[in-house]
Amino acid sequence: MSTVNFERRSAPIQRLLWWLALLLLCARLGFVLTHQPLAGFANQFDMLRNTGCLGLQPLVDAAPGAAT
């Protein structure tokens, strides 16, 4: 008998927690879908050093050391 009473009392709380979780999920999904992307990209001087160390060179016609 006590188990039935506990289940009856916990059902509204569980329902409320499910609705709260659903609300938080929808809010998070809204933030992900409507975010503003970056306006630009940072310079890539650190990547130029990495590619030079590894012997990798991009296939571009720009002069070495020119901004990418």
Secondary structure, DSSP 8 states (H G I E B T S, - for coil): -HHHHHHHHHHHHHHHHHHHHHHHHHHHHHHHHT----SS----HHHHHHHHHHT------S-TT---
